[in-house]
Amino acid sequence: MIRYNYSLRKYNTFGVTARTRRFINLTSAEEAKALIIKENFDTNNCLVLSGGSNILFTKDYCGTVIKPSFDNITIEEKSSDNVIISAEAGLEWDRLVEWSVENDLGGLENLSFIPGKVGAAPIQNIGAYGAEVSSLITRVHTLSLENSESRIFYNEECMFGYRDSIFKNELKGKYLITRVEFRLKKSPVTFNLSYGNLEPVLQDKGEITLTSIRKAVIKIRKEKLPDPAVKGNAGSFFKNPVIDMHRYADLKMRYHDMPSWQTGTGQYKIPAAWLIEKAGWKGKKAGRAGVHHKHALILVNLGNAEGSEILELSNLIIDSVRSMFGITLVKEVNII
Ligand code: EPU
């Protein structure tokens, strides 16, 4: 399907109005390959759109938006402990998590209810409740947008970091991810309940299972995070900053209540939500954009906001956190 001068409003969870010069929906990896060969894309003028849940359009896009919609799940390999499964890029992320839990395969349960599609998961190495998708990905199958060649990236080649990968850095915009392979664990599974409020929520639920963890995660997320269908948002707008020991010691003296986690490399991760709240932004509005009243890391579209208004608000927050704490917040969301 090809559309011209097409509205992207339904295709970004901020729900901002933006149009693209051309929009192409792809229904198979073969169709994607044929398109890339035919079009000979200029990668500066073409954008692969996944679930639109980590993107902010601040103006119309004057190139081609490509949307992979193929969404099969295949079991590739089974051993006594593990199963390797492959999921196509256009599959709704949470459908995959639901499928894995229903099939009693462990690993993805803490990542329940994250908006977006499978193809975007490796790009920003999605993570939640003590789990990161990079620990489960074995291979990422791609097509080069420059020369249409197929390339498989093994886990080590993806250069995964906190909300980071090679696809966000030197290879940004150069590859279309067609499918992702995951190594999931057969029962018995070791559960990952290390993150803050997960274990208490599970406590009165009886036996801990993949299903009960999934339910608990969905409950916590629904309580704290706004539903994009009701209030446009893209989850965490900023990354949690990592600071060195000296800055940490200095800030901790001034702010005794500052939460933090040691990173294992002698540095400290500080919740951006705390910094933003402390700087007075929680629940604040700036025109039609705002900071969610239940979670300060979530910027929201309060109704018909332009992407540029949300961007402006984010820049005001960055300035204010920098002047108060000397920390420069980095946006997690892709700005177009
Ligand atoms: N906090 C505040 N004010 C708030 C909210 C939180 O001070 O309004 C403080 C609290 O001290 C809380 C701490 O921030 O203990 C951490 O909050 P939370 O557990 O909600 O996690 P987060 O660090 O804000 C990260 C991810 C989320 C993920 C949660 C749970 C990033 C950028 N965000 O948020 O991911 O769901 O942990 O694991 O790492 C996303 O990436 O879009 C996303 C939602």
Boltz pocket constraint, residues with backbone or C-beta under 6 A from the ligand:
constraints:
  - pocket:
      binder: B
      contacts: [[A, 127], [A, 128], [A, 129], [A, 130], [A, 195], [A, 196], [A, 224], [A, 234], [A, 235], [A, 236], [A, 237], [A, 238], [A, 239], [A, 240], [A, 259], [A, 271], [A, 272], [A, 273], [A, 274], [A, 275], [A, 277], [A, 282], [A, 292], [A, 294], [A, 295], [A, 296], [A, 297], [A, 332]]
      max_distance: 6.0
